Amino acid sequence: MKRLQPPIHLLRAFTTTARFGSVSRACEALHLSQSAVSKQISELEQLTGVLLFERIRQRLTLTPAGVRYEAAVRPVLAQLEAATLELITSGDGGGALHLSTLPTFGAKWLIPRLPDFQRQHPQIELHYVPYAQGYDFQREDLDCAILFGNGRWPGARADYLTGREVVLIAPPGLPAQPPLRQAQDITGFTLLQHVSVPHAWTHWCAAHGVSGVNTLMGPQLDQYHSLIRAVRAGMGLALVPHCLVQDDIAAGLVVTPLDDGYMDEMGYYLCYPESRSHLKPLGAFRQWLLGEVGKAAPRTLSNKELPAPAP
């Protein structure tokens, strides 16, 4: 019977290596040496008497038997961990919640509000998983993530939070020429681009009836925080979710010369796998987040709204 019950650490080494296709990357995730991970995989192969990996072009690839075994073992490990987490958190609703969030949203919206969550739920500890490892709910140390998109992620529930309301921001000291009094006037300015939302200006121009603009030209930046700083420095105009820039607007660091925000199809969502939806820390965090969103006073928007995305 012992032969049919491999130790958990051997199975974890196997599934992690299968996920990354590399012992070196698996050892980073498991916080073990390469030799330790290799030894554990070898032990599992000796225990089962089956070859699980083969090396093809400097990359570890699962054998057909390894593919079948990994598909069977992975959900078992996830179920075991979920059961353990439920046991840990079933008492007073406490425990740890591992989450990931986009850097700008975390810094500008989430973190300033977290002291209130800590006061309401002192028994829950929040642990941040680096966002570079974000949407991978096969990770044992990721319970939920705040993602930016259209609300559709395979294998995940998604609760809309905020971010669909987009505003055009400009430096506070706009020159007299060219003027910026109506949407068409953006033709005289540099348009700053977000690399993850490459068609933002295209959508905005379509919604506002602007023509004759190359909406894909302009400096590209990889975070909304960088876009806001670039506008403050006078580099050009940017389209930014209002929730991320409202404090800068209130402080006069940027201005909204047109002030006619419109609703885009993209926004921030709290995402989590079905297998973890029952966790009490996650439930408390979700309820608190939605409550914070509800506190935000809605702004009056123009009727320039994008059509709903096709299903």
C-alpha positions in Angstrom: 0.0 0.0 0.0 2.9 2.4 0.7 3.9 2.1 -3.0 0.5 3.6 -4.0 0.8 6.6 -1.7 3.8 8.7 -2.8 4.9 11.4 -0.3 3.3 14.8 -0.8 6.7 16.5 -1.3 7.5 14.2 -4.2 4.2 14.9 -5.9 4.6 18.7 -5.4 8.1 18.6 -7.0 6.6 16.6 -9.9 3.6 18.9 -10.6 5.6 22.1 -10.1 8.3 20.9 -12.6 5.6 19.9 -15.0 4.0 23.3 -14.8 7.2 25.2 -15.5 8.9 22.6 -17.7 12.2 23.4 -15.9 13.8 22.1 -12.7 15.5 25.5 -12.2 12.2 27.4 -12.2 10.6 24.7 -10.1 13.3 25.0 -7.5 12.7 28.8 -7.3 9.0 28.2 -6.7 9.6 25.5 -4.1 12.5 27.2 -2.4 14.7 24.2 -2.9 18.0 23.5 -4.7 18.0 22.1 -8.2 19.6 18.9 -6.9 16.8 18.4 -4.3 14.1 18.8 -6.9 15.8 16.5 -9.3 16.3 13.9 -6.6 12.6 14.1 -5.6 11.5 13.5 -9.2 13.9 10.6 -9.5 12.5 9.1 -6.3 9.0 9.4 -7.6 9.9 7.7 -10.9 11.7 4.9 -8.9 8.7 4.5 -6.6 6.2 4.2 -9.5 8.6 2.5 -11.9 7.4 4.9 -14.6 9.4 7.5 -16.6 7.6 10.8 -16.1 9.9 13.3 -17.9 12.1 13.3 -21.0 14.4 16.0 -22.1 13.7 17.5 -25.5 15.8 20.4 -26.8 17.0 21.5 -23.3 13.5 21.4 -21.9 11.8 18.8 -19.7 8.7 17.4 -21.3 6.2 15.1 -19.7 6.0 11.6 -21.1 2.5 10.4 -22.1 2.3 8.6 -18.8 3.5 11.8 -17.0 0.8 13.9 -18.7 -2.0 11.5 -17.5 -0.5 11.4 -14.0 -0.1 15.2 -13.7 -3.7 15.7 -14.8 -4.9 13.4 -12.0 -2.5 14.5 -9.2 -2.8 18.3 -9.6 -6.5 18.6 -8.6 -5.9 16.2 -5.7 -3.2 18.4 -4.3 -5.4 21.5 -4.8 -8.3 19.8 -3.0 -6.0 18.7 -0.1 -4.7 22.2 0.3 -8.2 23.7 0.2 -9.3 21.3 2.9 -6.4 22.2 5.0 -7.0 25.9 4.6 -10.7 25.4 5.5 -9.6 23.6 8.6 -7.3 26.4 9.6 -9.8 29.1 9.0 -13.0 27.4 10.2 -12.7 28.6 13.7 -12.8 32.4 14.1 -12.7 33.3 10.4 -9.1 34.2 10.7 -6.0 33.0 8.9 -4.0 34.2 5.9 -5.2 35.4 2.5 -2.7 35.4 -0.3 -3.5 37.9 -3.0 -2.0 39.6 -6.0 -2.8 43.0 -7.4 -1.7 45.3 -10.1 1.0 47.7 -8.7 -0.8 51.0 -9.5 -4.2 49.8 -8.3 -2.6 48.5 -5.1 -0.7 51.8 -4.4 -3.4 54.3 -5.5 -6.7 52.6 -4.5 -6.3 49.5 -2.3 -3.5 50.2 0.2 -4.9 53.5 1.4 -8.1 51.7 2.3 -6.5 48.6 4.0 -6.3 50.1 7.5 -10.1 49.9 7.6 -10.0 46.2 6.6 -7.4 45.5 9.3 -9.6 47.2 11.9 -12.6 45.2 10.9 -10.7 41.9 10.5 -7.6 41.9 12.8 -7.5 38.1 12.7 -6.8 38.0 8.9 -3.3 38.5 7.6 -2.9 39.6 4.0 0.2 38.3 2.1 1.0 39.7 -1.3 2.1 37.5 -4.1 4.2 39.3 -6.7 2.0 40.4 -9.6 4.5 39.0 -12.2 3.2 35.6 -11.0 -0.4 37.0 -11.0 -3.1 35.0 -12.7 -2.1 31.4 -12.0 -4.5 29.8 -9.5 -2.7 26.6 -9.7 -0.2 28.2 -7.3 -0.6 26.9 -3.8 0.1 30.4 -2.4 -2.4 32.5 -4.4 -6.0 32.7 -3.3 -7.2 35.7 -5.3 -6.0 38.4 -7.6 -7.2 41.9 -8.7 -6.9 41.9 -12.4 -7.7 44.4 -15.2 -9.8 43.2 -18.1 -13.3 42.5 -19.4 -14.3 40.2 -16.5 -13.8 36.9 -18.4 -10.9 34.7 -17.1 -11.2 30.9 -17.6 -11.4 29.0 -14.4 -12.1 32.0 -12.2 -15.0 33.9 -10.7 -14.8 37.6 -11.2 -16.5 40.4 -9.3 -16.3 43.9 -10.9 -14.8 46.5 -8.6 -14.1 49.8 -10.4 -12.1 51.3 -13.3 -14.5 51.4 -16.2 -14.8 55.2 -15.9 -12.0 56.7 -17.9 -10.9 60.4 -17.9 -8.5 62.3 -20.1 -5.9 64.0 -18.0 -3.5 66.8 -19.0 -0.7 68.8 -17.3 -2.1 71.6 -15.1 -0.2 74.3 -17.0 -1.5 73.8 -20.6 -0.1 76.2 -23.1 -2.5 78.7 -24.7 -1.8 77.1 -28.1 -3.0 74.7 -29.1 -6.2 74.9 -27.2 -7.9 71.9 -25.6 -11.6 72.8 -25.4 -13.2 69.9 -27.3 -12.3 66.3 -28.1 -11.1 67.1 -31.7 -8.4 69.4 -30.2 -6.3 66.4 -29.1 -4.8 66.4 -32.6 -2.3 69.0 -31.4 -1.0 67.0 -28.5 1.2 63.9 -27.8 -0.9 60.9 -26.8 0.6 58.7 -24.2 0.0 55.0 -24.6 -0.5 52.2 -22.1 1.1 49.0 -23.5 -1.6 46.8 -22.0 -4.4 48.9 -23.4 -3.1 49.7 -26.9 -6.5 50.6 -28.3 -7.6 53.0 -25.6 -7.3 56.2 -27.7 -8.9 54.4 -30.7 -12.0 53.6 -28.5 -12.0 57.1 -27.0 -11.8 58.8 -30.4 -14.6 56.6 -31.8 -16.8 57.4 -28.8 -16.2 61.2 -29.2 -16.3 61.3 -33.0 -12.7 62.4 -33.4 -11.1 61.8 -36.7 -7.7 62.4 -38.3 -5.7 61.2 -35.4 -3.1 58.4 -35.3 -4.3 56.8 -32.1 -1.5 54.3 -31.9 1.4 56.9 -32.0 3.0 58.2 -28.8 5.3 57.1 -26.0 4.4 53.8 -24.5 4.4 53.1 -20.7 3.7 49.9 -18.8 1.8 51.2 -15.8 -0.9 53.8 -15.1 1.3 55.2 -12.4 3.9 56.0 -15.0 1.3 57.5 -17.3 0.1 59.8 -14.5 3.7 60.9 -13.8 4.4 61.5 -17.4 1.4 63.8 -17.7 2.4 65.7 -14.6 5.8 66.1 -16.2 4.2 67.6 -19.3 4.9 64.8 -21.8 1.4 64.7 -23.2 -2.2 63.5 -22.6 -3.3 60.2 -21.2 -6.5 58.2 -20.6 -6.6 56.8 -17.1 -9.3 55.1 -14.9 -10.7 57.8 -12.7 -10.3 55.7 -9.6 -6.5 55.9 -10.0 -6.2 59.6 -10.6 -8.9 61.2 -8.5 -6.4 62.2 -5.7 -4.0 63.8 -8.3 -7.0 65.7 -9.8 -8.1 67.0 -6.4 -4.5 68.1 -5.6 -4.2 70.0 -8.9 -1.3 67.8 -10.1 -3.2 67.0 -13.3 -6.4 68.4 -14.8 -9.3 67.0 -16.8 -9.9 69.8 -19.4 -12.8 68.1 -21.1 -14.1 66.5 -17.9 -16.5 64.2 -19.8 -15.4 60.8 -18.6 -16.8 57.9 -20.5 -17.3 54.2 -19.7 -14.9 51.7 -21.2 -15.4 47.9 -21.2 -12.3 47.3 -19.2 -12.1 47.5 -15.4 -10.6 46.0 -12.2 -12.0 42.7 -10.9 -11.5 40.6 -7.9 -10.8 37.1 -9.3 -10.6 33.8 -7.5 -10.9 30.1 -8.4 -14.1 28.2 -7.6 -12.1 25.8 -5.3 -11.3 28.7 -2.9 -14.5 30.6 -2.9 -15.6 29.0 0.4 -12.5 30.3 2.3 -13.6 32.6 5.1 -10.7 35.1 4.8 -11.5 35.4 1.1 -15.2 35.9 1.8 -14.5 38.6 4.3 -12.1 40.4 1.9 -14.6 40.2 -0.9 -17.4 41.6 1.1 -15.2 44.4 2.4 -13.9 45.3 -1.1 -17.4 45.4 -2.6 -18.5 47.6 0.3 -15.6 50.0 -0.3 -16.6 50.2 -4.0 -20.1 51.0 -2.9 -18.9 54.0 -0.8 -17.4 55.7 -3.8 -19.7 58.5 -5.0 -20.4 58.1 -8.7 -19.5 61.0 -11.0 -21.9 62.4 -13.6 -20.8 61.0 -17.0 -21.4 62.1 -20.5 -23.4 59.8 -22.8 -20.3 59.0 -24.8 -20.2 55.3 -23.9 -18.6 52.4 -25.7 -21.0 49.7 -27.0 -21.0 46.6 -24.9 -18.4 44.0 -26.0 -19.6 41.2 -28.2 -20.3 38.0 -26.2 
